[in-house]
Amino acid sequence: MGEEVRFEEALEELRNIVQILERGEKPLEEALALFERGIALVSACSKRLDEVERRVEMLIRDQAGQLKLCPLEEHSPSGG
């Protein structure tokens, strides 16, 4: 995955790959290539989620300026 892919696009492509592989209709070489692409997408999505988590942690600080880690549910508009 040399190019920068948006998280949502990568996730959608990964869903499509999973559906194709589950059907089992592709020849082995094509299935393997799809699997490799899927692994690259999972890796890229995981890396992106880690980056976002670090940014969120930097933004959530208590009044004393200390980092306050808490579940995302505590910050959801619906209250959980």
C-alpha positions as CSV (number, residue, x, y, z in Angstrom):
1,M,0.0,0.0,0.0
2,G,2.3,2.7,-1.2
3,E,-0.4,5.3,-1.8
4,E,-2.3,6.9,1.1
5,V,-5.8,5.4,1.3
6,R,-8.5,6.9,3.5
7,F,-9.5,4.7,6.4
8,E,-13.0,4.3,5.2
9,E,-12.0,3.4,1.7
10,A,-9.5,0.8,3.0
11,L,-12.2,-0.7,5.3
12,E,-14.6,-0.9,2.4
13,E,-12.0,-2.5,0.1
14,L,-11.2,-5.0,2.9
15,R,-14.9,-5.9,3.3
16,N,-15.1,-6.6,-0.5
17,I,-12.0,-8.7,-0.4
18,V,-13.4,-10.8,2.5
19,Q,-16.6,-11.3,0.6
20,I,-14.8,-12.4,-2.5
21,L,-12.5,-14.8,-0.6
22,E,-15.5,-16.3,1.4
23,R,-17.2,-17.2,-1.9
24,G,-14.1,-19.2,-2.9
25,E,-14.6,-18.6,-6.6
26,K,-11.2,-17.2,-7.4
27,P,-8.2,-19.2,-8.6
28,L,-5.5,-19.8,-6.0
29,E,-3.1,-17.2,-7.4
30,E,-5.9,-14.5,-7.5
31,A,-7.1,-15.5,-4.0
32,L,-3.5,-15.2,-2.7
33,A,-3.1,-11.8,-4.2
34,L,-6.4,-10.7,-2.6
35,F,-5.3,-12.1,0.7
36,E,-2.0,-10.2,0.5
37,R,-3.8,-7.0,-0.3
38,G,-6.2,-7.6,2.6
39,I,-3.3,-8.1,5.0
40,A,-1.8,-4.8,3.8
41,L,-5.1,-3.1,4.3
42,V,-5.5,-4.5,7.9
43,S,-2.0,-3.3,8.7
44,A,-2.7,0.2,7.3
45,C,-6.0,0.5,9.1
46,S,-4.4,-0.6,12.4
47,K,-1.6,1.9,12.0
48,R,-4.1,4.6,11.2
49,L,-6.2,3.7,14.3
50,D,-3.1,3.8,16.5
51,E,-2.3,7.3,15.2
52,V,-5.8,8.5,15.8
53,E,-5.7,7.0,19.3
54,R,-2.5,8.9,20.1
55,R,-4.0,12.2,18.8
56,V,-7.2,11.6,21.0
57,E,-5.0,10.9,24.0
58,M,-3.1,14.2,23.5
59,L,-6.4,16.1,23.4
60,I,-8.0,14.5,26.5
61,R,-6.3,16.1,29.5
62,D,-7.6,16.9,32.9
63,Q,-7.7,20.4,34.4
64,A,-4.1,20.1,35.7
65,G,-2.9,19.4,32.2
66,Q,-2.2,15.7,32.9
67,L,-3.3,13.1,30.3
68,K,-6.5,11.5,31.4
69,L,-7.1,8.2,29.8
70,C,-10.7,7.1,29.7
71,P,-12.9,5.0,27.5
72,L,-14.3,6.7,24.4
73,E,-17.9,5.9,25.7
74,E,-17.4,8.5,28.4
75,H,-17.0,11.2,25.7
76,S,-19.8,10.1,23.4
77,P,-22.6,12.7,22.9
78,S,-25.2,10.1,23.9
79,G,-23.5,9.5,27.2
80,G,-22.5,5.9,26.5
